[in-house]
Each structure stands twice: as C-alpha cells, then as structure tokens.
Amino acid sequence: QVQLVESGGGLVQAGGSLRLSCAASGTSVSLYVMGWYRQAPGKQRELVAAITSSGSTNYADSAKGRSTISRDNAKNTVSLQMSSLKPEDTAVYYCHAAMWGINYWGKGTLVTVSS
C-alpha cells in the first residue's frame, strides 16, 4: 500500500522559509512524477512544483524563484524548500505521486504565513 506522509508545515512570518518533506512508503519515489500541490481556503488545489523520474522540474509561476523541489531516492523522500514566503502562500500543501494514470495523495500539511 502506497502512503505519502507530509511534514514540515507550520506558522512562519512573511519573508521566512520552510522546508516541506514527503516520506513515501510502499513504493519508490524514483518511479513517479512527484509533486507538491496546495489548496488555500475557498480555492482549488493547484500545482506548486513537480519533479519527474529523470529529475526535470516544473514550477508554478507563483513558486518560481522562491521554491525548489528535490528528491532523495535513498531516503525515498521528496522535499519542497520555500523561501520569501507571502501570506498568499498560506494553504494546505499536499504531496502527490503519479505514474501511468495512477495517483496518490498525502493528507497534507498546513502552512500559515503571517503578515
């Protein structure tokens, strides 16, 4: 059974940084397109960043220059380093794994950015 467990969320002041981690079990993150999504209150879930099995990365415009997604195959984890955080970054952040139409989601971790 594939499980994705996020950690690292919390309360941070605007301009601060956070590092989110996603620990996978039941499969290898190296096989999937791994991504971080977020959902703010009253809004749709949106992609923040993704990394393919080959290491190619993709970022939402809102995340470019402020976020870095990385994968550690040995630890079977995917991380999202975020800096220069803004109040509008406040959301629940979800880890996602996708391969051949199969999708897995974590339960999310809350990031709150205070002004």
Secondary structure as UniProt FT lines:
FT   STRAND          3..7
FT   STRAND          10..13
FT   TURN            14..15
FT   STRAND          18..25
FT   HELIX           29..31
FT   STRAND          33..39
FT   TURN            41..42
FT   STRAND          46..51
FT   TURN            53..54
FT   STRAND          57..59
FT   TURN            61..66
FT   STRAND          67..72
FT   TURN            73..76
FT   STRAND          77..82
FT   HELIX           87..89
FT   STRAND          91..99
FT   TURN            100..101
FT   STRAND          102..105
FT   STRAND          109..114
//
